[in-house]
Amino acid sequence: MTGEKFKVGLRLGRHIVIELMDCPPELLDSIEFLKKTLREAAIASNSTVISDYFYKFKPQGVSGFVLIAESHISIHTWPEYGYAAVDIYTCGNDTDPWKGLEVLTKRLKPKRLLISEIERGVDMQKIKVCEPATVTA
């Protein structure tokens, strides 16, 4: 990388980290439901789905990701606590991770959310922690 110069403050992507709380446990323990939901979130964010991989734990819980051309969407669930940890990381100017989050909140039905957004890229130092939110129907 010798001799290469980077633009200062070059945003390459947005990374949303989401804590979903008080979700229905049966949704968080269904591998097929979660696979379909994450794929729908990828499409809603205007991302190109490449592949996915999901794993069902015993006695409960699922971890999985959808690989998108623009990065990834991942989930780790603890049905016994009604809790899911989700990352939505998209690169480029044509994707919107917040649209993917809309799908996830509609389908996973959390009663509470905690969201942080990180702008990823060269010399980017912006991390925004949103206020905890209560979801209303």
Steps between C-alpha positions, in 0.01 A plus 500: 500500500804721479437818308121470509302787643163480667237769506445628852157420632407257222181324606489150357207358689251515784486242776192481719525296820161414646387348830145365460333422832174337605451318169271194484730204582352272234608745227855515633527122500379437143790463259277514190316810622828679579656406166198636313491814716868585453475442125197734487696759699787477251267556207326790678840666557561480124779245544599208278471164678791267430456222756393417853585266784297431815560268795241375754632448852368241745292542699426841346636799312613577148802674352516590136594746233409609153801588290421790271717653230501815712611317824272302740199469727539274805292384795562316826193407708428408860132394492498432874556875553297624202825660378674529164826673408505619139757668274407661170812618317460643151753672277445742215258783442212296358419295811306601810547279808215681676255355245626155598443586865137588422447144373671348803295695753175425317572127482679440835253713698735637770346712774830683559800592282846641553676615183850627426618616157864505397613672182774275364787615280832675480547748786138470604440552870125535517314269735145589589319324783127549472278530803336175610163473332174331586323359197134581467263307278 
